[in-house]
Amino acid sequence: MLACFHRLERLQRNWVGLHFDRWRPAGMRCCASINAGKMPAVPVAPRPVSVSSSSRSTPEERNGDSKKGRFGLAASSALGCGFVLCATGANAVVTISSKPTFAMSCTSGFCAPTAKNAVLNVSDLETMLASGNVKVTTGSGALAKQVRDIEVWAAFSWSSASTLTLDAYRSITVNQPISDAGTGAVTLATGDGGSGGLLSFGQKGRISFLGTGNPLTINGNAYTLVSNIAALANDIANSPSGLYALANNYDATPDGTYHSAPIRTVFTGTLEGLGNVISHLSIRNGQKLGTIGLFRQIGTSSSDALVENLGVAQEKVRGITHNVNGEGGLVGMNAGTLRGDWTSGSVTNAQTHFGYAPNTGGLVGLNDGVIERSFSLAAVSASVGAAGGLVGNNLGNITYSHTAGDVTNTGQHAGGLAGGNEGSISESYASGSVSGTTVGGLVAYNGPGTITQSFATGQVTGYTAGGLVGYNLATISNAYSTGAATGYVVGGLVGENDATDAASGRISSSYATGDASSEGGNQPPGGLIGVDNSAAGNLTNTYWDTTTSGITDPSQGAGSPSNDPGIAGLTTAQLQSGLPAGFDSSVWAESSVINGGLPYLIAVPPPK
């Protein structure tokens, strides 16, 4: 246990509120499981997690190299153990930091560990780079299988022509800036001997270059560096399937306001953001059929694409599109893979014609691909169609992602994460407030999609309103909501739970704690569900908090029908006293210092 808290202390220093995930190496245990009821677990900064959650391969993987194109910024939770990790013998790294060099042998610019948990002093590294090439590795043989990762915890730079190589058995995590201020090259290798390696970046971590002439190689592939949006758009127009990387942060203020998507060519290649940020992007689109975002579209039904580790900050995107593909802060239409990307600012769809149903999202308008470890802080507003903090409508897969911006849709569907879900959402959450007609803290309209291991905390207001989902026609499992819900058809978790057959309208192992209140009419609110039209047996192990919901009547788990089977009311104290019946202890845990002592999802602990 002492090792666990030493590890937590180190990881806590990286807590930045943006939730960058951490690997859970083989052999690691969950402190949350150990601590349940015994020792207080502490939410810490997540770090990069490697999972193969995508059924789509990257362009490089389709060409047969499993190491290529496998980088990403993890968002919102660690795999299996959530934020809380315990150190074991498998959790050893090479750390580049301000601490003295320890257990690291450097000969003629080749640096390798001589023991687990080796340290390379950043000043020593800079001194070597001033006079020659440097290669930092995790070693070879049995030791490399223990010292798997390279972590950068101190900023450094060099202005010589030297090449820096970081070569990891598994992953590379950059938590502080690396600046190639000369003409030297950078070579990065992940998964070199291991599998599933990632390149990821903490909030302050990024790799920047003096210019676009510096050589960059990632897992054996040469990348073209670009320094601005115009250059990226031009390169993609000439070679849509190319490999590109952003050389530095870019302020788009001098670009003025774009009147369509800056990158209009359908992108089928790879863009590595390297943790860099494009700021102050402005798009004001007057084309009713336009699909807009920084990218109009990435990927196709036959050609994948990858955009990763890219931030778009303080943007303003406004359109009147009624194109079903819609508009997003990063991509209008995604049929590829987005990994470790994020946006902030505002995304607005000013279309008011109710004959159209555009999709408006903080990151993506319409998602028919994969979104993982990504987030949006953007405020999203619309008057018709589907609006979501991350995506307007999801037809694909969303994992380990989250949102914090408010979402408003005065006409139709509004969801904290997604306006509509016809795909799958897992290990994700939303915390912004939501208002509209059909509204959900996480998803407005769920059908025929699935939601699992996810939660919402924002306040929701609408006609049909649920703390997690407004209208459910599919499956929800291992989920919870804590935000207040107000409307006419109102439930703490789901506004209306419907079913077209026995397989739809299923909710299991879930609970709600938020206040559920009706604004009028003859329909009483439900502690868990406003109106339940599903078949008997479709609700299993579901609960609401009779202390905080304002609903103490044990028959009012659903506003209609009363005494709905499968729902039980518990007090706050009862919910805090141990996992409710039917909750899997490998999925759920409790700790007095996490989530107010209420059950939380191990894979997605709530942010501190």
N, C-alpha and C positions, 0 to 999 in steps of 0.2 A: 504493500500500500504506500510506503514511503516513496518508492520509485514513481508511483502514480502522481503524487503531489509535486515532486520535483519536475515531472514532465508538464504538469498543468501550469506550474509557475512559469516555465519557459514559454509555453504556448500562449499564456495569457498576455504576454507582451505584444503579441501580434493582433490582439482584439481590436478591430477597427469598425465594427458594426456592419461591414459589408459581407461578412460571412464567407471567407475563403477556406475551402475544405482541406482536410488533411487525409493523407493516405492512412489506411488501416492495414499495416503489414500483417502477413500471416503470423499467427501466434499472439496478436494483441488481444487484450480483453477489454470489455467495457467497464469503465469505472462506474458508470451509471448502474449497471447490474450489481456490481459489488457493493456500491454505496446504498442501494435502496434500503431505507429504514435503518442504516447503520452509520454511514458517514456522509457528510454533505458533498454532493457532486458540484462542480463549478463549471458553468458554461465558459468555454474557451474558444479562441479563434479556430474555426475549421480550416483545413488545408486541402491540397489537391487530392481528390479521390479518383482512383481509376476504376471505372466500371465499363462494361461493354453494354451500355443501355440502348444502343442504336442498332436497329436492324439494317441501317444503311452504312456502307463503307465509305471511307474517304477516297478521293481519286487515287491517292498513293496506294491505299490498301487494295483497291481493285487491280492495281498493277502488280500485286504480289508481294509488297514489302510491308509486313505487319508493323514495322516500327515507324513508318512514315505517316505524317499527318495525324499524330496521336497526342496533341497537346491541348491543354485547356485550363481555363480559370474555373475553379470549383465555386459554386455558389450555394450557400445556405445550409449545408449539413455535411457531416462526415458519414461515410458508408458504414452502416451497422452500429458504430459506437457513437454517432452524433458528434457533439463537440468534445466529449470527455473521453480521453484516451489514457491508457496505462502503458508505461514503458516496459518493454521486455527486451530480451536479447536481440530480437529481430528488428528493433527500432533504433538502428544505428545509422549515423549520417556523417558526411563530410560537411563541416560548417565553415563558411567563409565569414569571419567576423572580426571585431576589434580585439578579441582575446588573443593571448599569445599562441603562437603555433604549437600544436601538441599532437603527437602520434601521427605526424605527417612527414614523409620523406620527399624532398625535392632535389632532383639531380638533373642538371642540364635542362631545366625547364619542365621536367616531367615530375608531377606531384601525385603521390599515391599514399593512402593511409597505411599505417603499420599496425593499427589496432582500431577497434570500434570507437565511434564518437570522436573522430579526429577533427582538429581545428587547423585551418590555414589563416594566419593573420592577414588582414586586408592590406596592411602596409608592406608586408613581405611580398604579397602578390603584386602590388603595384611596382615595387622595386624590380622584381623579376621581369615584368612586362616592359619596363623602361629599357631593358637591354636585350630582350629576346622573346621568342615565342614561349607560351606557357600552356601546358595541358594539365588540367585538374581532373583526376579520375576517382572512382570509388574502389580502385584496386582490381585485383584479378583473383581467380580461383575461389576457394571457400570464403575468403574474407569479403569479396565483392558481394556474395550472397547475403552477407550480414550488413555491410556498409552499402546500402542500396541507393541512397539518395544524396544529392548535393543541395544544400540550402545556403542562400546568400542572405546574410543578416546585417551586412554593413555595405554602404555605398562605396564604389570605387570607380576610377577612371584611368585611362592612359592615353597619351598623345603620340606615341611612337607608331611605327609600322608593324608592330608585333601582333601576332595572332593569339587570341584567347580561345582555348578549347575547353568546354565543360562536357565531360563524358561520364554519364551515370548508368549504373546497372539498371536503375529503374527511373527515378524522376528527378527533375530539376525544379526547385522552387526559388523564385526571385522575389525577395521581400523588400529590397532596397535598390536604388537606381544603379545600373551599370552603364557607364558612358564610354563609348569608343570614340575618343576625341581626336584621333589621328587617322591614318589611312589603313590601319590594321584590319584584319578579318576576325570574324566571330564564327566559331563552329560549335554547334550544340548537338548532343546525342543523348537520347533517352531510350530506355529499354535495351541497352547494350549488354546483352547477356540475360537480362530478365524479360519480363513481358508487361504490357500495359503501362509503360512509362508515360509520364506527362510533363510538359513544360507549363508552369503556372506562375501567376504573379499575385503578390499581395497588393494592398492598396497603394503603397509607395513604390512597389517594384515595377521596373520597366527596363528595357534595353534600348539605348539610343545611339545614333551614329553621327559622325561629323557631317556626312553627306550621303548621297545615294550611290556613290561609287565604291563604298566598302563592300567586300565580299561577305555574304552571309550564307552559311550552309547549315541546314537542319536535317539531321538523320540522312545525310548523304545527298540531299537535294539542294541545289543552288536556288536561292530566292532573289527576286528582283526587288530592290529597295525603292520605295516611293516616298515622297515628302509632302504631298498635298493631294486634295481630292481630284483636281484636274488631271494630274499625272496618272493617278490610279484609274480614273475613268478612261483616259486615252489608252493606257496599256491594256486594260480589259477589253476595250473595243477591238484592239488589234489581236489580242490573244485571250479569249474568254476563259480558257482552261489553264492559264498560267499560274505560277507560284509567286506570290507577292508578300511583302512585309512592309509595315509602316516604320519609317526610319526614325521618327521623332514625334512628339506632340505636334498637333497642327491646329492653329486658331483660324477658323473659317470666316472670321469677321470681314476680312478684305474681299471675300468672294461675293458679298452682298447676298441677295435673296434669290435662290433658285426657283424657277417656275415649273419644274418637273423634277423627277428623281435625278440627282447628279450623275449616278451611274445607271444608265438606261440599258446597257447591254446585259443580257441574261448571263450571270456569272456561273461558271462551272469549274472553277479552279479552287485555289486555296489562298486565303488572305490571313496572314499571321500578324496580329496587332502588336505583339511584343509588350503588352501592357500599356501601350501608348494611347493617347486620347485625342479625338477630334472634338473641338469645342466650338460653340456658337454657330452651329449649322442652322441655316434658315431656309425653309422651303415654304412657298405659298403657291399652291397649285390651283389653277382655275379650270382645269380640264376635268369634266365630269366623269370621263372614262379612264382617268389616269390612275395608275398604281404607283404609290409614292412612298419614299423613304430614302435614306442614303443610297441603298440599292433598290432598284425597281423589283428585281427578282433574283434569287440565287437558287441554283439547281433546277432540274427538270425531272420529268418522270423517268428519264433514261440516263441522266447525267447528274451525279451528286456534286456538291460544292461544300466548302468548309470556310467559315469565317469565325475566327477565335481570338480571344484575348484582346478585344477591341472595345474601347469606351467611346461613347458619343455623349458629351456633356453639354448642359445648358442650351439645348437645341430648341427651336421653335418650328414645328411642322404643322401646317394648316392647309386643308384641302376641302373641296366640295364634292369629292368623288362619290359616285354611287356604284362604282365597279366593285363587284363582290370580293375581289382580291384586296381592295382597300388600301389603308395606309398604316405605316408603322414607323417608329422612331429610327430603326435601323434598316428594316427590310419591309417592302410592301407585301411581297409574296415569298414565303420560304418553302422551297422543296428540297433543301439541302440540310446541312447541319450547322447550327450555331452553338458554340461552346465557349463559355467564359466571357460572354459579351454583356455590355450593360449600357443603359441610357439614362439621362436625366433631362429635365426641362418640361416641355409640354407638347402634346400631340392632340390636334383638334380636327374634327371632321364637321364642317359647317353645312353639309347636305341636310335639307329639311323635308325632302319629298318622301312621303311614307310609302311610295310605290317601290322604293329601292331599299336594299339591305346591305350597305357597305360594312366592312369590318375594320375597326380602328383599334390599334394596340400600342402600348408604350414601346415595345420592341419590334413586333411584327403585326401586320394587318391580318393576313391569313397564313396559318402555319399548316403545311402539309408535309413537313419534314420532322427534324429532331431539334429540340432546344434543350440544352443541358447546362447546368451550373451557370446560369445567366440570371440577370435581374434588371428591373427597371424602377427608377425613382420618379419617372415622369408622371405628371398629371395628364389624364386622358379625358376628353369630353367629346360627346357626339349628340345628335338629335334623333337619329334613326339607326337601324341595324344593330350590330353587336359591338360593344366596347369593352375592352379589358385592360387591366394594368400592364400585362405582358403581351397578350395577343387578343385580337378581336374575336377570332374563331379558331379553334384548334381541331385539326383533322389528323394530326400526327401524334408525336410523343413529347411530353414535357417532363423533365426530371430535375431534381435538385435546383430548383429555380424559385425566385421570390420577387415580390413587388412591395413598394411602400407608398406609391403615389395614390392620390384620390381619383376615383373614376365616376363620371357623371354621364348619363344618357337620358335625356329628357323624354325620348320617344319609346325606346324598346329595351334591349337587354344590356345590363351592366354588371360586370363581375370584377372582383379585386384582382384576379389573375387572368381570367378569360371570360369574354362575354358568352361564348358558346363552347362546348366541349363535345366533339364527336370522336375523339381519339382517346389518349390516356394521359393522365396527370398523376405523378407520384412524387413523394418526398419533396413537396413544395408548399409554399405558404404565401399569404397576402396579409398586409397590415393596414392598408389605406381604407378610408371611408368610401362607401359606394351609395349612389342614388340613381334611381331610374324607375322603370315600370316593373320589369322582372329583374330582381337584383339578388346577388349572392355575395357574401364576403370573399369567396374564392371563385365561384363560377355562377353565372346567371342561369344558364340553361344547360343541363347535363343530359345528353342523350344523342346517340347511343353510346356515349363515352363511359370511361371508368375513372374513378378518383380513389386513390389509396394513399395512406400514410401522408396526409396533408392536413393543413389547418388554416383558419382565418381568425383574425382578431379585430378587424375593423367594424365600425358601426355601419349598418345598412338601412336604407329607407326607400320604400317603393310600394307598388300595389301588391305584388307577390314577392315576399321578402323572406330570405333565410340567412342565418348567420354564416353558413357555409355555401349553400346552393339555393337559388331561388326556386327553380323547377327541376325536379329530378325524374328522369325517365329511364335511368340506367342503374349503375352500381356505385355505391359508396361504401368503403370499408376502412377501418382504422383511421378515423378522422375526428376532428373536433373543431368547435368554434366558441369564441368567448365574447364576441361583440354583440351589442344590442341590436335588435331587429324591430323595425316599425313598419306597419303597412296595413293592408286589409286582409290579406291571406298571409299569416305570419307564423313562422316556427323558429325556435332557437337555432336549429341546424338546417332545416329545409322548409321552404315556404309551402310548396305542394309536391307531394310524392305520388307519381302516377305510374301506370303500368299498362302496356299493350298486350303483355302476356305474362306468364308466371315467372319468367326470367328477368323481367325489368322491374324497376322500382324497388331494388333491394338495398337495404342499409344494414350494416353489421359493425359491431365493436366500435361504436362511435358515441360521442356525448356533446352536449351543449351547456354552457353556463350563462350566456347572455340574457339580458332582459328582453322578453318578447311581449310586445304590446300592439294592440289593434287600434287603428285610428277611427274606427266606426264600422257600421254595418252589423250584420247579425252573426258574423263568423268570429268565434272566439280564437285567440292565439293558442298555440300549442307549445309546451315546453321544449319539444323536439321537432315536431312537424305541425304545420298549420292545417293542411288537409291531406289525409292519406287515402289514396284510392288503390293502393297496391293489394296484391293477393295476400291471404292469410299465410303467415310464416315467412313473409319477406323481410320482417324486422327481427333481428336477433342481437341480443346483448347491446341494446341502445339505452341511453340514460339522459336525463336532464337534471340540472341543479335546482332544487326547489328553494334554496336559500337566496340565490342571486337572480333567478329568472323572473321573480314576481308571480310565479305560478306554483302554488302549493297544493292544489287539488290533485290527489294521486291519479284521478281519472283523466287528467288533462295533458297527458304526454303528447297527444295529438288534439288540436282544436276540434277536429272531426275525423273519425268517430271518437266518441269518448271510450275510455278503457281499451284503447288500441293495443292489442297483444304485441309483446316484444319490446315495449317501452317501460322503463321504470324510473321513478323519481327518487333521487338521493340528495341528502343535504350536502353542503360543502364539506362538512366534517367527515361525512361518510366517504365522499370521493377522495379525500385526503388520507384516509386511514388504510388504504391498500387498494390495489387494482380491482376494479369492479369485476364481477363474475363474467367470464368469457373473454377477458382481455388477455392476450398472449404476452407473457413476460419477456419474450424475445423481441417483441415489437414495442411494448410499452414499459415505462418505468415511472417511479415516483421519487422525488427528493424534496425536502423542505425548502431548498434554495432555488429550485427550478419550477417555473410555471405556477408559482404560488402554492406549491405542494400538491397540485392536481396532476393527474396522469399526463405524461408527455410522451411524444414519439421519440424513441431512441435515435432513429435515423435523422430526425429533424427537430432537435431541441429548439425551443423558442429563443430568439435573440435576447441578449442581456439588456 
